[in-house]
Amino acid sequence: MKTHTDKSTLVEELLADIENFKIAHNCDRLVMVWWGSTEIYHEAQEVHSSLAKFEEGLRTNDPDIAPSMMYAYAALKSGVPFAMGAPNLCLDIPALEELALLTNTPIAGKDFKTGQTLMKTIVAPGLRARALGVRGWFSINILGNRDGLVLDVPENFKTKEVSKGNVLDGILNGEQNPELWGDIHHKVRIEYYPPLGDNKEGWDNIDIFGWMGYQMQIKINFLCRDSILAAPIVLDLALFLDLAKRAELAGIQEWLSFYWKAPQTLPELEPIHDLFKQLEKLENTLRYLMGEELITNLGMDYYQNVEEDASY
Ligand SMILES: NC(=O)c1ccc[n+]([C@@H]2O[C@H](COP(=O)([O-])OP(=O)(O)OC[C@H]3O[C@@H](n4cnc5c(N)ncnc54)[C@H](O)[C@@H]3O)[C@@H](O)[C@H]2O)c1
């Protein structure tokens, strides 16, 4: 536990922690995956707008520099790839993106996609594929661990709500098809219920409509366990961010969107939320890095060969 209140000193201590960890564990390379509590809601401010202003903010103890930003700063300053597992603003600021590029360090975030949002990004692409209309999607999560306790505080919940909120818009695009998806009532709730402990229960009620506007409903009750769903993501991210660093990929790693509720992209790009598109992007990027052919699922070569073989 760090006791200083001065942000520059805290960052100095984090830089020393990183260096000491590397020496103590005889590591050649490190990756930092941040998985601490959800912070109160922050919006990007002037102090986040450039690296110079951020460093000035550290010196003047600017209250808009959140703890997770200091961890990210220390990691990136040390050239250590950094991932943001919580829904915090953290990496989504120009100052840290600038530092990542300056030190040739990969970054990825944010908010692990593990429970209800994972289900959402599995089901919604199916509804889209079959052109089923959606009138409403009500999601409620009941959880009993400390994450639930922290999210019971409105300022912290707001951070999570924003991170979860954009997922459907990206998949069921109301602008492309206003008749089917132009007016979706999307509501997300999280309730802290201590008896569940680290178990989590997600309830989804989806109001859909089909041919001739016929109304139907889907109910999903996902009984899951938070840590079991999140731990493999942490391991994958450690390996892939280390790979990214070795492959000299710096800055935002959009190909890792597969793991996130709110994937980080360049400001002018729309994030991809559809789990299957994210998986294809992940697999193709790995193939690209290995110099292998990309997956297109076209399959024409195979049939052409069969026809050629048959003609002999
Ligand atoms: N399935 C999952 O576990 C999952 C999925 C998606 C997102 N998340 C997010 O990951 C975060 C952590 O979730 P959790 O269930 O592990 O919570 P948790 O309460 O079990 O653990 C959080 C830890 O962070 C520590 N912490 C808080 N502030 C810190 C700080 N400033 N510096 C260092 N450590 C600090 C706490 O002491 C605690 O040990 C939350 O934001 C949560 O919403 C978790």
The ligand as an ORCA input file, in Angstrom:
! r2SCAN-3c Opt
* xyz 0 1
  N     -14.892    -11.072    -14.356
  C     -14.228    -10.121    -13.737
  O     -13.614    -10.330    -12.723
  C     -14.226     -8.767    -14.363
  C     -14.720     -8.610    -15.663
  C     -14.683     -7.367    -16.259
  C     -14.174     -6.291    -15.579
  N     -13.742     -6.436    -14.316
  C     -13.272     -5.259    -13.634
  O     -12.011     -5.503    -13.050
  C     -11.891     -4.729    -11.868
  C     -11.535     -5.604    -10.696
  O     -12.557     -6.561    -10.474
  P     -12.438     -7.628     -9.297
  O     -13.641     -8.475     -9.314
  O     -11.109     -8.313     -9.373
  O     -12.482     -6.653     -8.032
  P     -11.925     -6.914     -6.557
  O     -12.630     -5.932     -5.692
  O     -11.986     -8.369     -6.191
  O     -10.373     -6.560     -6.654
  C      -9.937     -5.244     -6.911
  C      -8.570     -5.057     -6.270
  O      -8.083     -3.776     -6.656
  C      -7.410     -3.223     -5.542
  N      -7.298     -1.788     -5.754
  C      -8.260     -0.856     -5.701
  N      -7.754      0.364     -5.992
  C      -6.437      0.172     -6.251
  C      -5.366      1.037     -6.570
  N      -5.555      2.342     -6.710
  N      -4.149      0.517     -6.758
  C      -3.944     -0.803     -6.635
  N      -4.911     -1.671     -6.317
  C      -6.138     -1.187     -6.120
  C      -8.289     -3.622     -4.357
  O      -7.577     -3.532     -3.153
  C      -8.618     -5.069     -4.741
  O      -7.609     -5.955     -4.275
  C     -13.226     -3.998    -11.702
  O     -13.162     -2.753    -12.321
  C     -14.177     -4.880    -12.484
  O     -15.329     -4.195    -12.898
  C     -13.740     -7.662    -13.686
*
